[in-house]
Amino acid sequence: MLSPTSIPELAKLLSFLGNEQRLNILMAISREEKFAREISEEVGISRPLVNIYLKQFEKAGLVVGTNRVSDDPPYLKRYYKAVPFELMVNLDLIEKMGEV
């Protein structure tokens, strides 16, 4: 479960997840791992932008990337898979953050 501990952390996380393109990327890799080109083609976003988002997801701990060697070019591919998570936001949580 994601556990932001302050109002700024919660706002940053909600802002990050409140993007339709990012949510589509998470959906694309929620059940099976894919590499950036596959994700780009599936969600209709440029590969450079997909790579930027995937790096942000990895930094946030929401996605895991694994390098694999292939017989076909490109010979090294990085596959991504979403990490299961739960985010619960309610008034009690927001109140507790204000007390910290």
C-alpha positions in Angstrom: 0.0 0.0 0.0 1.3 3.4 -0.8 1.7 5.5 2.3 2.2 9.2 1.8 2.9 10.8 5.2 2.3 14.4 4.5 -0.1 16.6 2.5 2.6 17.6 0.0 3.5 13.9 -0.6 -0.1 13.0 -1.0 -0.8 15.9 -3.4 2.3 14.9 -5.5 1.3 11.3 -5.7 -2.3 12.1 -6.6 -1.1 14.6 -9.2 1.2 12.0 -10.7 -1.5 9.3 -10.8 -4.1 11.8 -12.0 -2.8 11.7 -15.6 -4.7 9.7 -18.2 -1.6 8.8 -20.1 0.2 7.5 -17.0 -2.9 5.5 -16.0 -3.0 4.0 -19.5 0.6 2.9 -19.2 -0.1 1.3 -15.8 -3.1 -0.5 -17.3 -1.0 -1.7 -20.3 1.5 -3.4 -17.9 -0.8 -4.4 -15.1 -1.1 -8.0 -16.2 1.9 -8.7 -18.4 5.3 -7.1 -18.8 6.1 -5.2 -22.0 8.9 -3.1 -23.4 8.7 0.6 -24.1 7.9 0.2 -27.9 5.0 -2.2 -27.2 3.6 0.2 -24.5 4.0 3.2 -26.8 2.1 1.4 -29.7 -0.6 0.2 -27.4 -1.4 3.5 -25.6 -0.6 5.8 -28.5 2.1 7.9 -26.8 5.5 8.6 -28.2 8.3 6.2 -27.1 10.4 9.0 -25.5 7.4 10.1 -23.3 6.7 6.5 -22.4 10.3 6.1 -21.3 10.1 9.3 -19.2 6.9 8.1 -17.5 8.4 4.6 -16.9 11.4 6.0 -15.2 9.2 8.1 -13.0 7.1 5.0 -12.2 10.2 3.1 -11.3 11.4 5.9 -9.0 8.0 5.9 -7.3 8.2 2.1 -6.8 5.1 1.5 -8.9 6.8 -0.3 -11.8 9.7 -2.8 -12.0 12.0 -2.9 -15.0 14.1 -5.9 -16.1 16.7 -6.0 -18.8 16.7 -8.9 -21.2 19.0 -9.9 -24.0 17.3 -10.6 -27.3 18.4 -12.4 -30.5 16.9 -9.6 -32.6 17.7 -5.9 -32.6 17.5 -4.1 -30.3 19.6 -6.7 -28.5 18.9 -5.4 -25.0 15.3 -4.7 -24.1 14.0 -3.4 -20.8 10.6 -5.0 -19.9 8.3 -3.3 -17.4 5.6 -4.6 -15.1 3.4 -2.7 -12.7 3.8 -3.5 -9.0 0.5 -4.1 -7.3 -0.4 -1.3 -5.0 -3.3 0.2 -3.1 -3.9 3.8 -2.3 -6.6 4.7 0.2 -7.5 8.3 0.6 -10.1 9.5 3.0 -10.8 12.4 5.3 -9.3 10.6 8.3 -6.0 10.2 6.5 -6.0 13.9 5.5 -6.8 14.9 9.1 -3.9 12.7 10.5 -1.5 14.3 8.1 -2.4 17.7 9.4 -1.5 16.6 12.9 2.1 15.6 12.0 
